[in-house]
């Protein structure tokens, strides 16, 4: 039996299990990779609201990353909520110091759907030199617009960009992959009426893509497979918390 690749989620703890570390590891397991986790923040939230957020110290986070990288052959890393641009940059440096070629996906959670701030927006300009160190970023449509307005979109020859379409007013559910200066449109396989809104669906999509990258798929194929995974997740039940199967 072929050994499963290892993937690290570096993200927040959501006690509802719908987003963050718990959600990522559920997705990794279903995607046939072994999920490891490093917690960036402790949140108190449900599927419908975020009540509080407590950041872990950067030194604690990078130490935990180092321990995992020294102990397991990690193929890919997914980064979720981070405090600010410095926090993100130091995480990337730590990961790449162990393996410069490891695939790193950042899901830039700037605000929750309930308008809870997860990122210090005053540090946005510092992202200019950071985003191109990544393999892929996966902003939703609102976060994409913030990054674009601040001229912070990556050079697509260095870091690919997947604009998630779950928050679009038009063409709901249509994702756009920008890679090597080329745009690839990923349309839903069914009408948007077939899908139910889910807490943490952005986390699930990004972690499904990361799992595919860990298994050796290229970015376009990983995004296509990740989209198939999230569509199944969105159809799983009518509640805000989906199931992985």
C-alpha positions as CSV (number, residue, x, y, z in Angstrom):
1,X,0.0,0.0,0.0
2,X,1.4,3.4,-1.0
3,X,2.2,5.6,2.0
4,X,0.0,8.7,2.3
5,X,1.8,12.1,2.0
6,X,2.0,14.4,5.0
7,X,0.3,17.8,5.0
8,X,0.4,20.5,7.7
9,X,-2.5,22.9,8.4
10,X,-1.3,26.1,10.1
11,X,-4.6,27.6,11.1
12,X,-7.0,28.6,13.9
13,X,-9.0,26.4,16.2
14,X,-12.7,26.6,15.5
15,X,-14.6,24.6,18.2
16,X,-17.6,24.1,15.8
17,X,-15.3,22.1,13.6
18,X,-16.6,23.8,10.5
19,X,-13.5,25.8,9.7
20,X,-9.8,26.0,10.6
21,X,-7.7,23.1,11.9
22,X,-10.5,20.7,12.6
23,X,-12.1,21.2,9.2
24,X,-8.8,21.0,7.4
25,X,-7.8,17.7,9.0
26,X,-11.3,16.2,8.2
27,X,-10.7,17.2,4.6
28,X,-7.1,15.8,4.6
29,X,-8.3,12.5,5.9
30,X,-11.0,12.2,3.2
31,X,-8.5,13.2,0.6
32,X,-6.1,10.3,1.5
33,X,-3.3,12.4,3.1
34,X,-2.1,12.5,6.7
35,X,-3.0,15.8,8.3
36,X,-0.8,17.5,10.9
37,X,-1.8,20.7,12.6
38,X,-0.3,23.9,14.1
39,X,-2.7,26.3,15.9
40,X,-2.3,30.0,15.2
41,X,-5.2,31.2,17.3
42,X,-7.9,30.0,19.6
43,X,-11.4,31.2,18.6
44,X,-14.8,30.9,20.3
45,X,-17.2,30.6,17.5
46,X,-20.2,28.7,16.1
47,X,-21.3,28.1,12.5
48,X,-23.0,31.5,12.5
49,X,-20.9,33.8,14.6
50,X,-17.4,34.5,16.0
51,X,-17.3,35.7,19.6
52,X,-13.6,35.9,20.4
53,X,-10.1,35.4,19.1
54,X,-6.8,34.8,21.0
55,X,-3.6,34.7,19.0
56,X,-0.8,32.4,19.9
57,X,2.7,33.8,20.1
58,X,4.6,33.7,16.8
59,X,7.5,31.9,18.6
60,X,5.2,29.1,19.7
61,X,3.8,28.7,16.2
62,X,7.2,28.5,14.5
63,X,8.5,26.1,17.1
64,X,5.6,23.7,16.5
65,X,6.2,24.0,12.8
66,X,9.9,23.1,13.2
67,X,9.1,20.1,15.4
68,X,6.7,18.7,12.8
69,X,9.0,19.4,9.8
70,X,11.9,17.6,11.6
71,X,9.6,14.6,12.4
72,X,7.7,14.0,9.2
73,X,8.3,14.3,5.4
74,X,5.8,17.1,4.7
75,X,4.8,17.5,1.1
76,X,2.5,20.5,1.4
77,X,1.4,23.2,3.8
78,X,-1.9,25.1,4.1
79,X,-1.9,28.4,6.0
80,X,-5.2,29.8,7.3
81,X,-5.8,32.7,9.7
82,X,-2.7,34.7,10.6
83,X,-2.4,37.8,12.8
84,X,-0.6,40.0,10.3
85,X,1.9,40.2,7.4
86,X,4.9,39.5,9.6
87,X,3.2,36.5,11.1
88,X,2.7,35.1,7.6
89,X,6.2,35.9,6.4
90,X,7.9,34.2,9.4
91,X,5.7,31.1,8.9
92,X,6.8,30.9,5.3
93,X,10.4,31.3,6.2
94,X,10.3,28.6,8.7
95,X,8.6,26.1,6.3
96,X,11.0,26.9,3.4
97,X,14.1,26.7,5.7
98,X,13.3,23.0,5.9
99,X,12.4,22.4,2.3
100,X,12.5,25.3,-0.2
101,X,10.4,23.3,-2.7
102,X,7.5,22.5,-0.5
103,X,4.1,23.6,-1.8
104,X,2.5,26.3,0.4
105,X,-1.1,27.4,0.0
106,X,-2.4,30.5,1.8
107,X,-6.1,31.0,2.3
108,X,-6.2,34.7,3.1
109,X,-8.9,35.0,5.7
110,X,-9.1,38.8,6.2
111,X,-12.7,38.9,7.7
112,X,-15.2,36.3,8.7
113,X,-18.6,36.2,6.9
114,X,-19.9,37.8,10.1
115,X,-17.5,40.7,9.7
116,X,-15.0,39.6,12.4
117,X,-11.5,40.8,11.6
118,X,-8.9,38.1,11.4
119,X,-6.0,40.0,9.9
120,X,-4.4,43.4,10.8
121,X,-5.3,45.3,7.6
122,X,-2.8,48.0,8.4
123,X,0.0,45.5,7.6
124,X,-1.4,44.7,4.2
125,X,1.3,46.7,2.3
126,X,3.9,44.4,3.8
127,X,2.4,41.5,1.9
128,X,3.9,42.8,-1.4
129,X,7.1,40.8,-1.1
130,X,5.5,37.9,0.7
131,X,2.8,36.6,-1.6
132,X,5.3,35.6,-4.3
133,X,7.0,33.2,-1.9
134,X,3.8,31.0,-1.9
135,X,2.7,28.4,-4.4
136,X,-1.0,29.4,-4.4
137,X,-3.3,31.9,-2.7
138,X,-7.1,31.2,-2.5
139,X,-8.9,34.4,-1.6
140,X,-12.7,34.6,-1.8
141,X,-14.1,37.3,-4.1
142,X,-14.3,40.0,-1.4
143,X,-10.7,39.3,-0.3
144,X,-9.5,39.3,-3.9
145,X,-10.9,42.8,-4.4
146,X,-9.1,44.0,-1.2
147,X,-5.8,42.6,-2.4
148,X,-6.4,44.0,-5.9
149,X,-7.2,47.5,-4.6
150,X,-4.0,47.5,-2.6
151,X,-1.9,46.1,-5.6
152,X,-1.1,43.0,-3.7
153,X,-2.0,40.3,-6.2
154,X,0.9,37.9,-6.8
155,X,3.0,37.6,-10.0
156,X,1.2,34.6,-11.6
157,X,4.5,33.3,-12.9
158,X,5.7,32.9,-9.3
159,X,2.5,32.3,-7.3
160,X,-0.8,31.1,-8.7
161,X,-4.1,32.8,-7.7
162,X,-7.5,31.0,-7.3
163,X,-10.3,33.5,-6.9
164,X,-13.1,31.6,-5.1
165,X,-16.5,32.4,-6.5
166,X,-18.7,31.5,-3.5
167,X,-19.2,35.2,-2.6
168,X,-19.8,36.6,-6.1
169,X,-23.0,38.5,-6.9
170,X,-22.7,37.3,-10.5
171,X,-21.7,33.8,-11.7
172,X,-22.0,32.4,-8.2
173,X,-19.7,29.5,-7.6
174,X,-17.5,30.2,-10.6
175,X,-13.8,30.1,-9.6
176,X,-11.0,31.7,-11.7
177,X,-7.5,30.3,-11.6
178,X,-4.7,32.7,-12.7
179,X,-1.5,30.8,-13.5
180,X,1.5,31.9,-15.6
181,X,-0.5,34.9,-16.9
182,X,-3.3,32.7,-18.1
183,X,-6.9,32.6,-16.7
184,X,-8.8,29.3,-16.4
185,X,-12.5,29.5,-15.5
186,X,-13.8,26.7,-13.3
187,X,-17.6,26.6,-13.5
188,X,-19.9,24.7,-11.1
189,X,-21.0,21.3,-12.2
190,X,-24.6,22.1,-11.2
191,X,-26.8,25.1,-10.6
192,X,-26.1,27.0,-7.5
193,X,-29.6,26.0,-6.3
194,X,-28.1,22.5,-5.7
195,X,-25.7,23.8,-3.0
196,X,-26.3,24.9,0.6
197,X,-24.2,27.6,2.2
198,X,-21.6,26.2,4.6
199,X,-19.5,27.6,7.4
200,X,-15.9,27.1,6.5
201,X,-16.4,26.1,2.9
202,X,-13.4,28.3,1.9
203,X,-11.2,26.4,4.3
204,X,-12.4,23.1,3.0
205,X,-11.7,24.0,-0.7
206,X,-8.2,25.3,0.1
207,X,-7.3,22.2,2.2
208,X,-8.7,19.9,-0.5
209,X,-6.5,21.6,-3.1
210,X,-3.5,21.4,-0.7
211,X,-4.1,17.7,-0.3
212,X,-4.1,17.2,-4.1
213,X,-0.8,19.1,-4.4
214,X,0.7,16.9,-1.8
215,X,-0.3,13.9,-3.9
216,X,1.7,15.3,-6.8
217,X,-1.1,16.9,-8.9
218,X,-0.3,20.2,-10.7
219,X,-2.1,23.3,-9.6
220,X,-4.8,23.3,-12.3
221,X,-5.7,19.6,-11.6
222,X,-5.6,20.2,-7.9
223,X,-8.0,23.1,-8.2
224,X,-10.4,21.1,-10.4
225,X,-10.3,18.1,-7.9
226,X,-10.7,20.5,-5.0
227,X,-13.8,22.0,-6.6
228,X,-15.4,18.6,-7.0
229,X,-14.7,17.9,-3.3
230,X,-16.3,21.2,-2.2
231,X,-19.3,20.7,-4.3
232,X,-20.0,17.3,-2.7
233,X,-19.5,19.0,0.7
234,X,-21.9,21.8,-0.1
235,X,-24.6,19.3,-1.1
236,X,-24.1,17.2,2.0
237,X,-27.0,18.6,4.1
238,X,-29.0,21.9,4.6
239,X,-27.3,22.9,7.8
240,X,-24.4,25.4,8.1
241,X,-22.1,22.5,9.0
242,X,-21.3,20.2,6.1
243,X,-20.1,16.6,6.3
244,X,-17.1,15.0,4.7
245,X,-17.6,11.7,3.0
